[in-house]
Amino acid sequence: MILPELLKTLRTRMLMSQETFAKEMHVTVCTINRWENGKSKPNITAINTIKAFCNKNNIAFEEIENAWHEVNKNG
C-alpha cells in the first residue's frame, strides 16, 4: 500500500473522522485531507506524532514508516 492509503486506513481503522484524527495529530483537517489524497506528505514532526499514536494504540507502524521513507526517497 502507498502512504496515502495507509494513513486513511489507520484513521478509519480507529473509527476516526478526519477532524478527530487532525486534532490527535495536531494538524488541520485540510492537512489530513492532503495526506490522504497524496497531495502532501507528513513532515518529520508529523510522522513522529503518527508513530506515537500507533504505539499508544498498539498499531504496527513499520509499514507506514517504510512508505514514508519511500515517498521521501523518491521526492
Biopython code that builds the backbone (N, CA, C, O; Angstrom):
import numpy as np
from Bio.PDB.StructureBuilder import StructureBuilder

atoms = [
    (1, "MET", "N", (0.840, -1.185, 0.000)),
    (1, "MET", "CA", (0.000, 0.000, 0.000)),
    (1, "MET", "C", (0.882, 1.244, 0.000)),
    (1, "MET", "O", (1.997, 1.239, 0.521)),
    (2, "ILE", "N", (0.360, 2.297, -0.590)),
    (2, "ILE", "CA", (1.117, 3.546, -0.596)),
    (2, "ILE", "C", (0.709, 4.397, 0.612)),
    (2, "ILE", "O", (-0.325, 4.168, 1.238)),
    (3, "LEU", "N", (1.549, 5.377, 0.913)),
    (3, "LEU", "CA", (1.374, 6.177, 2.132)),
    (3, "LEU", "C", (-0.030, 6.764, 2.286)),
    (3, "LEU", "O", (-0.617, 6.610, 3.357)),
    (4, "PRO", "N", (-0.600, 7.428, 1.276)),
    (4, "PRO", "CA", (-1.955, 7.987, 1.479)),
    (4, "PRO", "C", (-2.976, 6.929, 1.892)),
    (4, "PRO", "O", (-3.812, 7.177, 2.761)),
    (5, "GLU", "N", (-2.909, 5.752, 1.274)),
    (5, "GLU", "CA", (-3.840, 4.672, 1.619)),
    (5, "GLU", "C", (-3.616, 4.181, 3.048)),
    (5, "GLU", "O", (-4.569, 3.915, 3.780)),
    (6, "LEU", "N", (-2.353, 4.066, 3.432)),
    (6, "LEU", "CA", (-2.030, 3.605, 4.781)),
    (6, "LEU", "C", (-2.535, 4.579, 5.844)),
    (6, "LEU", "O", (-3.054, 4.164, 6.880)),
    (7, "LEU", "N", (-2.381, 5.871, 5.581)),
    (7, "LEU", "CA", (-2.839, 6.868, 6.544)),
    (7, "LEU", "C", (-4.362, 6.855, 6.668)),
    (7, "LEU", "O", (-4.905, 6.961, 7.768)),
    (8, "LYS", "N", (-5.037, 6.727, 5.540)),
    (8, "LYS", "CA", (-6.501, 6.674, 5.581)),
    (8, "LYS", "C", (-6.968, 5.399, 6.277)),
    (8, "LYS", "O", (-7.926, 5.427, 7.050)),
    (9, "THR", "N", (-6.297, 4.288, 6.007)),
    (9, "THR", "CA", (-6.640, 3.028, 6.665)),
    (9, "THR", "C", (-6.433, 3.124, 8.168)),
    (9, "THR", "O", (-7.259, 2.639, 8.942)),
    (10, "LEU", "N", (-5.335, 3.746, 8.585)),
    (10, "LEU", "CA", (-5.080, 3.944, 10.007)),
    (10, "LEU", "C", (-6.228, 4.719, 10.648)),
    (10, "LEU", "O", (-6.760, 4.318, 11.683)),
    (11, "ARG", "N", (-6.598, 5.816, 10.031)),
    (11, "ARG", "CA", (-7.668, 6.666, 10.577)),
    (11, "ARG", "C", (-9.003, 5.923, 10.631)),
    (11, "ARG", "O", (-9.694, 5.955, 11.650)),
    (12, "THR", "N", (-9.361, 5.263, 9.545)),
    (12, "THR", "CA", (-10.663, 4.587, 9.503)),
    (12, "THR", "C", (-10.686, 3.359, 10.409)),
    (12, "THR", "O", (-11.723, 3.015, 10.974)),
    (13, "ARG", "N", (-9.545, 2.709, 10.540)),
    (13, "ARG", "CA", (-9.452, 1.562, 11.453)),
    (13, "ARG", "C", (-9.749, 1.979, 12.902)),
    (13, "ARG", "O", (-10.305, 1.211, 13.687)),
    (14, "MET", "N", (-9.364, 3.202, 13.223)),
    (14, "MET", "CA", (-9.614, 3.735, 14.560)),
    (14, "MET", "C", (-10.995, 4.387, 14.665)),
    (14, "MET", "O", (-11.344, 4.960, 15.697)),
    (15, "LEU", "N", (-11.770, 4.292, 13.591)),
    (15, "LEU", "CA", (-13.129, 4.850, 13.535)),
    (15, "LEU", "C", (-13.130, 6.348, 13.816)),
    (15, "LEU", "O", (-13.997, 6.863, 14.522)),
    (16, "MET", "N", (-12.146, 7.031, 13.254)),
    (16, "MET", "CA", (-11.997, 8.468, 13.475)),
    (16, "MET", "C", (-12.363, 9.239, 12.216)),
    (16, "MET", "O", (-12.085, 8.800, 11.100)),
    (17, "SER", "N", (-12.986, 10.386, 12.411)),
    (17, "SER", "CA", (-13.211, 11.305, 11.301)),
    (17, "SER", "C", (-11.895, 12.014, 10.998)),
    (17, "SER", "O", (-10.952, 11.954, 11.787)),
    (18, "GLN", "N", (-11.838, 12.679, 9.860)),
    (18, "GLN", "CA", (-10.642, 13.464, 9.555)),
    (18, "GLN", "C", (-10.447, 14.541, 10.614)),
    (18, "GLN", "O", (-9.313, 14.844, 10.987)),
    (19, "GLU", "N", (-11.521, 15.113, 11.094)),
    (19, "GLU", "CA", (-11.439, 16.163, 12.109)),
    (19, "GLU", "C", (-10.839, 15.632, 13.414)),
    (19, "GLU", "O", (-9.949, 16.254, 13.994)),
    (20, "THR", "N", (-11.325, 14.500, 13.860)),
    (20, "THR", "CA", (-10.816, 13.909, 15.098)),
    (20, "THR", "C", (-9.353, 13.507, 14.948)),
    (20, "THR", "O", (-8.541, 13.746, 15.842)),
    (21, "PHE", "N", (-9.026, 12.900, 13.820)),
    (21, "PHE", "CA", (-7.648, 12.485, 13.571)),
    (21, "PHE", "C", (-6.735, 13.706, 13.491)),
    (21, "PHE", "O", (-5.609, 13.673, 13.988)),
    (22, "ALA", "N", (-7.209, 14.774, 12.873)),
    (22, "ALA", "CA", (-6.416, 16.005, 12.771)),
    (22, "ALA", "C", (-6.092, 16.558, 14.157)),
    (22, "ALA", "O", (-4.966, 16.984, 14.412)),
    (23, "LYS", "N", (-7.075, 16.551, 15.044)),
    (23, "LYS", "CA", (-6.833, 17.029, 16.415)),
    (23, "LYS", "C", (-5.794, 16.160, 17.110)),
    (23, "LYS", "O", (-4.924, 16.672, 17.816)),
    (24, "GLU", "N", (-5.882, 14.862, 16.916)),
    (24, "GLU", "CA", (-4.933, 13.926, 17.528)),
    (24, "GLU", "C", (-3.515, 14.140, 16.977)),
    (24, "GLU", "O", (-2.532, 13.979, 17.700)),
    (25, "MET", "N", (-3.422, 14.501, 15.698)),
    (25, "MET", "CA", (-2.125, 14.696, 15.039)),
    (25, "MET", "C", (-1.604, 16.123, 15.176)),
    (25, "MET", "O", (-0.475, 16.411, 14.777)),
    (26, "HIS", "N", (-2.421, 17.022, 15.738)),
    (26, "HIS", "CA", (-2.062, 18.432, 15.913)),
    (26, "HIS", "C", (-1.842, 19.136, 14.569)),
    (26, "HIS", "O", (-0.917, 19.931, 14.407)),
    (27, "VAL", "N", (-2.723, 18.817, 13.612)),
    (27, "VAL", "CA", (-2.700, 19.464, 12.298)),
    (27, "VAL", "C", (-4.136, 19.834, 11.923)),
    (27, "VAL", "O", (-5.074, 19.526, 12.659)),
    (28, "THR", "N", (-4.300, 20.488, 10.791)),
    (28, "THR", "CA", (-5.640, 20.858, 10.343)),
    (28, "THR", "C", (-6.296, 19.712, 9.583)),
    (28, "THR", "O", (-5.628, 18.779, 9.136)),
    (29, "VAL", "N", (-7.606, 19.799, 9.446)),
    (29, "VAL", "CA", (-8.349, 18.822, 8.664)),
    (29, "VAL", "C", (-7.865, 18.849, 7.214)),
    (29, "VAL", "O", (-7.765, 17.805, 6.570)),
    (30, "CYS", "N", (-7.568, 20.033, 6.708)),
    (30, "CYS", "CA", (-7.055, 20.159, 5.337)),
    (30, "CYS", "C", (-5.756, 19.376, 5.159)),
    (30, "CYS", "O", (-5.524, 18.775, 4.110)),
    (31, "THR", "N", (-4.918, 19.387, 6.184)),
    (31, "THR", "CA", (-3.663, 18.649, 6.117)),
    (31, "THR", "C", (-3.926, 17.150, 6.028)),
    (31, "THR", "O", (-3.300, 16.458, 5.225)),
    (32, "ILE", "N", (-4.844, 16.646, 6.842)),
    (32, "ILE", "CA", (-5.197, 15.219, 6.788)),
    (32, "ILE", "C", (-5.730, 14.885, 5.405)),
    (32, "ILE", "O", (-5.365, 13.861, 4.827)),
    (33, "ASN", "N", (-6.579, 15.733, 4.877)),
    (33, "ASN", "CA", (-7.145, 15.518, 3.552)),
    (33, "ASN", "C", (-6.049, 15.469, 2.485)),
    (33, "ASN", "O", (-6.081, 14.611, 1.603)),
    (34, "ARG", "N", (-5.094, 16.373, 2.560)),
    (34, "ARG", "CA", (-3.993, 16.382, 1.588)),
    (34, "ARG", "C", (-3.124, 15.138, 1.718)),
    (34, "ARG", "O", (-2.675, 14.593, 0.710)),
    (35, "TRP", "N", (-2.880, 14.682, 2.946)),
    (35, "TRP", "CA", (-2.108, 13.444, 3.132)),
    (35, "TRP", "C", (-2.839, 12.271, 2.501)),
    (35, "TRP", "O", (-2.232, 11.473, 1.787)),
    (36, "GLU", "N", (-4.132, 12.159, 2.758)),
    (36, "GLU", "CA", (-4.909, 11.013, 2.286)),
    (36, "GLU", "C", (-5.128, 11.037, 0.775)),
    (36, "GLU", "O", (-5.381, 9.997, 0.167)),
    (37, "ASN", "N", (-5.033, 12.198, 0.179)),
    (37, "ASN", "CA", (-5.191, 12.311, -1.270)),
    (37, "ASN", "C", (-3.859, 12.383, -1.998)),
    (37, "ASN", "O", (-3.827, 12.556, -3.216)),
    (38, "GLY", "N", (-2.768, 12.254, -1.269)),
    (38, "GLY", "CA", (-1.444, 12.229, -1.875)),
    (38, "GLY", "C", (-0.947, 13.573, -2.366)),
    (38, "GLY", "O", (0.005, 13.638, -3.144)),
    (39, "LYS", "N", (-1.584, 14.651, -1.920)),
    (39, "LYS", "CA", (-1.171, 15.987, -2.358)),
    (39, "LYS", "C", (-0.023, 16.534, -1.526)),
    (39, "LYS", "O", (0.666, 17.460, -1.952)),
    (40, "SER", "N", (0.189, 15.969, -0.339)),
    (40, "SER", "CA", (1.330, 16.314, 0.501)),
    (40, "SER", "C", (1.638, 15.102, 1.361)),
    (40, "SER", "O", (0.916, 14.106, 1.332)),
    (41, "LYS", "N", (2.707, 15.194, 2.120)),
    (41, "LYS", "CA", (3.103, 14.086, 2.988)),
    (41, "LYS", "C", (3.445, 14.633, 4.363)),
    (41, "LYS", "O", (3.799, 15.804, 4.493)),
    (42, "PRO", "N", (3.342, 13.803, 5.381)),
    (42, "PRO", "CA", (3.694, 14.260, 6.722)),
    (42, "PRO", "C", (5.176, 14.633, 6.800)),
    (42, "PRO", "O", (6.025, 13.964, 6.210)),
    (43, "ASN", "N", (5.478, 15.707, 7.535)),
    (43, "ASN", "CA", (6.881, 16.054, 7.779)),
    (43, "ASN", "C", (7.396, 15.186, 8.925)),
    (43, "ASN", "O", (6.653, 14.364, 9.462)),
    (44, "ILE", "N", (8.643, 15.362, 9.297)),
    (44, "ILE", "CA", (9.252, 14.517, 10.327)),
    (44, "ILE", "C", (8.529, 14.640, 11.670)),
    (44, "ILE", "O", (8.373, 13.649, 12.383)),
    (45, "THR", "N", (8.093, 15.835, 12.014)),
    (45, "THR", "CA", (7.361, 16.022, 13.271)),
    (45, "THR", "C", (6.043, 15.262, 13.237)),
    (45, "THR", "O", (5.679, 14.595, 14.205)),
    (46, "ALA", "N", (5.330, 15.364, 12.121)),
    (46, "ALA", "CA", (4.043, 14.680, 11.986)),
    (46, "ALA", "C", (4.219, 13.166, 11.985)),
    (46, "ALA", "O", (3.424, 12.448, 12.591)),
    (47, "ILE", "N", (5.253, 12.680, 11.310)),
    (47, "ILE", "CA", (5.450, 11.226, 11.260)),
    (47, "ILE", "C", (5.790, 10.698, 12.652)),
    (47, "ILE", "O", (5.411, 9.579, 12.997)),
    (48, "ASN", "N", (6.490, 11.481, 13.441)),
    (48, "ASN", "CA", (6.769, 11.086, 14.827)),
    (48, "ASN", "C", (5.493, 11.080, 15.665)),
    (48, "ASN", "O", (5.335, 10.234, 16.544)),
    (49, "THR", "N", (4.589, 12.013, 15.401)),
    (49, "THR", "CA", (3.299, 12.040, 16.096)),
    (49, "THR", "C", (2.466, 10.820, 15.701)),
    (49, "THR", "O", (1.810, 10.208, 16.543)),
    (50, "ILE", "N", (2.498, 10.476, 14.421)),
    (50, "ILE", "CA", (1.788, 9.281, 13.944)),
    (50, "ILE", "C", (2.372, 8.031, 14.606)),
    (50, "ILE", "O", (1.632, 7.135, 15.013)),
    (51, "LYS", "N", (3.684, 7.977, 14.708)),
    (51, "LYS", "CA", (4.339, 6.830, 15.351)),
    (51, "LYS", "C", (3.906, 6.714, 16.812)),
    (51, "LYS", "O", (3.590, 5.620, 17.282)),
    (52, "ALA", "N", (3.890, 7.822, 17.521)),
    (52, "ALA", "CA", (3.465, 7.813, 18.924)),
    (52, "ALA", "C", (2.012, 7.363, 19.046)),
    (52, "ALA", "O", (1.664, 6.609, 19.955)),
    (53, "PHE", "N", (1.166, 7.828, 18.127)),
    (53, "PHE", "CA", (-0.236, 7.429, 18.096)),
    (53, "PHE", "C", (-0.356, 5.922, 17.896)),
    (53, "PHE", "O", (-1.130, 5.254, 18.582)),
    (54, "CYS", "N", (0.409, 5.401, 16.960)),
    (54, "CYS", "CA", (0.388, 3.955, 16.693)),
    (54, "CYS", "C", (0.856, 3.172, 17.918)),
    (54, "CYS", "O", (0.238, 2.179, 18.302)),
    (55, "ASN", "N", (1.941, 3.623, 18.520)),
    (55, "ASN", "CA", (2.464, 2.941, 19.705)),
    (55, "ASN", "C", (1.443, 2.944, 20.837)),
    (55, "ASN", "O", (1.250, 1.934, 21.514)),
    (56, "LYS", "N", (0.793, 4.085, 21.034)),
    (56, "LYS", "CA", (-0.201, 4.222, 22.102)),
    (56, "LYS", "C", (-1.384, 3.281, 21.892)),
    (56, "LYS", "O", (-1.988, 2.794, 22.847)),
    (57, "ASN", "N", (-1.702, 3.034, 20.614)),
    (57, "ASN", "CA", (-2.867, 2.218, 20.281)),
    (57, "ASN", "C", (-2.516, 0.806, 19.820)),
    (57, "ASN", "O", (-3.358, 0.104, 19.260)),
    (58, "ASN", "N", (-1.266, 0.391, 20.056)),
    (58, "ASN", "CA", (-0.807, -0.953, 19.692)),
    (58, "ASN", "C", (-1.053, -1.286, 18.223)),
    (58, "ASN", "O", (-1.547, -2.360, 17.883)),
    (59, "ILE", "N", (-0.693, -0.332, 17.363)),
    (59, "ILE", "CA", (-0.826, -0.498, 15.920)),
    (59, "ILE", "C", (0.573, -0.542, 15.327)),
    (59, "ILE", "O", (1.426, 0.278, 15.667)),
    (60, "ALA", "N", (0.804, -1.500, 14.441)),
    (60, "ALA", "CA", (2.112, -1.600, 13.786)),
    (60, "ALA", "C", (2.363, -0.344, 12.961)),
    (60, "ALA", "O", (1.494, 0.106, 12.215)),
    (61, "PHE", "N", (3.555, 0.211, 13.105)),
    (61, "PHE", "CA", (3.921, 1.449, 12.423)),
    (61, "PHE", "C", (4.870, 1.213, 11.251)),
    (61, "PHE", "O", (5.023, 2.086, 10.397)),
    (62, "GLU", "N", (5.498, 0.060, 11.201)),
    (62, "GLU", "CA", (6.574, -0.203, 10.249)),
    (62, "GLU", "C", (6.166, 0.038, 8.793)),
    (62, "GLU", "O", (6.929, 0.643, 8.039)),
    (63, "GLU", "N", (4.992, -0.418, 8.387)),
    (63, "GLU", "CA", (4.563, -0.250, 7.003)),
    (63, "GLU", "C", (4.393, 1.236, 6.652)),
    (63, "GLU", "O", (4.762, 1.665, 5.559)),
    (64, "ILE", "N", (3.838, 2.006, 7.575)),
    (64, "ILE", "CA", (3.687, 3.449, 7.354)),
    (64, "ILE", "C", (5.057, 4.098, 7.266)),
    (64, "ILE", "O", (5.304, 4.919, 6.383)),
    (65, "GLU", "N", (5.948, 3.733, 8.179)),
    (65, "GLU", "CA", (7.294, 4.294, 8.179)),
    (65, "GLU", "C", (8.028, 3.984, 6.874)),
    (65, "GLU", "O", (8.671, 4.859, 6.294)),
    (66, "ASN", "N", (7.930, 2.741, 6.418)),
    (66, "ASN", "CA", (8.589, 2.355, 5.165)),
    (66, "ASN", "C", (8.022, 3.127, 3.979)),
    (66, "ASN", "O", (8.769, 3.573, 3.108)),
    (67, "ALA", "N", (6.706, 3.283, 3.947)),
    (67, "ALA", "CA", (6.071, 4.037, 2.857)),
    (67, "ALA", "C", (6.493, 5.499, 2.906)),
    (67, "ALA", "O", (6.720, 6.115, 1.865)),
    (68, "TRP", "N", (6.600, 6.056, 4.105)),
    (68, "TRP", "CA", (7.025, 7.455, 4.260)),
    (68, "TRP", "C", (8.458, 7.638, 3.752)),
    (68, "TRP", "O", (8.751, 8.604, 3.047)),
    (69, "HIS", "N", (9.354, 6.700, 4.114)),
    (69, "HIS", "CA", (10.733, 6.774, 3.632)),
    (69, "HIS", "C", (10.787, 6.642, 2.110)),
    (69, "HIS", "O", (11.585, 7.315, 1.458)),
    (70, "GLU", "N", (9.963, 5.799, 1.555)),
    (70, "GLU", "CA", (9.921, 5.604, 0.107)),
    (70, "GLU", "C", (9.486, 6.900, -0.594)),
    (70, "GLU", "O", (10.075, 7.294, -1.600)),
    (71, "VAL", "N", (8.472, 7.544, -0.063)),
    (71, "VAL", "CA", (7.998, 8.802, -0.635)),
    (71, "VAL", "C", (9.093, 9.867, -0.565)),
    (71, "VAL", "O", (9.305, 10.612, -1.522)),
    (72, "ASN", "N", (9.780, 9.933, 0.563)),
    (72, "ASN", "CA", (10.847, 10.922, 0.728)),
    (72, "ASN", "C", (12.039, 10.622, -0.175)),
    (72, "ASN", "O", (12.695, 11.537, -0.671)),
    (73, "LYS", "N", (12.313, 9.350, -0.383)),
    (73, "LYS", "CA", (13.415, 8.949, -1.248)),
    (73, "LYS", "C", (13.149, 9.315, -2.703)),
    (73, "LYS", "O", (14.044, 9.735, -3.437)),
    (74, "ASN", "N", (11.885, 9.141, -3.096)),
    (74, "ASN", "CA", (11.506, 9.395, -4.490)),
    (74, "ASN", "C", (11.085, 10.836, -4.744)),
    (74, "ASN", "O", (10.807, 11.216, -5.881)),
    (75, "GLY", "N", (11.039, 11.622, -3.701)),
    (75, "GLY", "CA", (10.666, 13.033, -3.882)),
    (75, "GLY", "C", (9.229, 13.186, -3.760)),
    (75, "GLY", "O", (8.714, 14.298, -3.881)),
]
sb = StructureBuilder()
sb.init_structure("model")
sb.init_model(0)
sb.init_chain("A")
sb.init_seg("    ")
for serial, (resi, resn, name, xyz) in enumerate(atoms, 1):
    if name == "N":
        sb.init_residue(resn, " ", resi, " ")
    sb.init_atom(name, np.array(xyz, "f"), 0.0, 1.0, " ", f" {name:<3s}", serial, name[0])
structure = sb.get_structure()
